[in-house]
């Protein structure tokens, strides 16, 4: 599983389904971010993962529910091109979409208004897909004598 690939696939999906909006990764320096689009932008970021229990005996293999946040930044709220309409469209674009590397598609987790500041409305939509984390290079089994594997003649 590669988190950046999931984020890039999410941005590509939003660009495909909502071409009238700016869709990009959340900025590295959010304090300096300025909305340059006339209407609004969708900013995609990784939130967190709550790993499941290890399902293997001899290596690390855990389910990884991957949470992604779409931050909506809009100049208007209750218009056909405002934040509320964009929330509806963003939900429809992502619910059921399965990014490459995930074995379960996005489900909706939560959304909330982050407020109004500097002339823009901000909302956060959280979606979650599931993937598996499997350790690199699992170790050879230990503690089992090689003689158990030898065939008798």
N, C-alpha and C positions, 0 to 999 in steps of 0.2 A: 504494500500500500504506500502510495506517495501522496502526501497531503497537498503539495503544490499542484500536482496533476488534477486532483479533485477540485481545487479552487479554480484552476484555469478552465476546466470543463464546465464549471458552474458559470463563470463569466461568459464563455462561448454560448452556452444555452440561453442566458439572458440577452445577449447581443442578438441572437437569432430570433427569439420570441418577442423582444421589445426593442426593435431597432431605432425607435425614435428617441431613446434615452441613452445617456452615457452609462456604460457598464464596465467596471474595472475593478482591480484589486484595491482593497483599502489602502490608503496612502501610508508610507513608512513614517511620514511626519504629519500626523493629523492636524496639528496646530496650524500648519501653514496651508492646509487644504482650502481651496476656494472653489465654489460651484461656478463653473464657467458656462455651463449649458443653460439655455433659456428656460427649460422646464425643470429638469431634475436629473439625478444620478443614482445609480445603484452601486454600492461599494461592497465588495465581497471579502470576508475575512474568516479565518479559522477561529473557532471559539474554544472548544475543549472536547475531550473524549473520556468517557467513564468506562474503563476496560472491564470486560467480563472475567470470570474465573478462568484459570488455565485449564484447557480441555485435553491436554496431552500429558503423558507421564514422563516422557524422556526429552522433551524440549518445551519451549515457551510458545504456545499457540492460544491466543485470546481473541474473542470478538472485540471489535473496536467500533463503537457507535461514534461517528464523526459528526460533530455539530459545527455548522457553518452559519455565520450571521450575515444577513444582507442589510446594510444600513441604507435607508432611503433618505435622500437629501433633496427637498423640493421647495420651490418658491411659493406654491399655492397648496391649499389644504383640501377644500371641498369643491373642486371643479373637475371637469372632464380630463384635465391634464395635471391634477393635483396629487398629493401624497396618498389620499384614500383610494383613488382609482388605481394608482400604481401598486398599492399593496394587493389589491384584488388580482391584478394582472401578474404580479410577481408570484403570488401563491399558485396561480394556475400554471405558470411556466415551470415551477420547480416541483410541485407535488407529483410524485410518481416518476420523476426523472432519476435515472440511475447513472451516476458518474462512472466512468471507466475505473475499474479496480474495486468497485463496491459490489457486494452481493445482494444488497437490498436498496431500493430506491429511497429518495428523499421523502420523509413525512414531515408534516408541519409540527413544530414544537411550541412556539410562542411568538407573540409580537407585542410591542409596546411603543408608545409615543415617548421619544426621548426629549421632546420639547421644541421650543421655538427660540432661535437665537440668530443674531446677525442677519435677519431677513429670510431665514430658511426654516422649514419644518423638518424634523428628523424622526424617523421611525426605525425600529430594529425588528427584523423578521428572522427567527431562528428555525432552521431546518436540520434534519438529521438523516444520514444514511448509515449503513453498516458495512463494515469490512472486517477482515481478519488480520491480526498482527501475528506473524510467524517469524521467529528469530532467524537470523542469518546463520548458515552453517551449523545445523544441529549437531551436537556431539555424538560420537560413537557410543553405543550402549556400554556401560561399565558394570562390573560386578558379576557378569555371566561368564563362567569359564569357557574358553574356546572349545574344550573337549565336548561340550554339550552339542556343538554344531557339527562335530565330526561324525561321519557315517560309520557304522560298524561294518566290518568285512565278514 
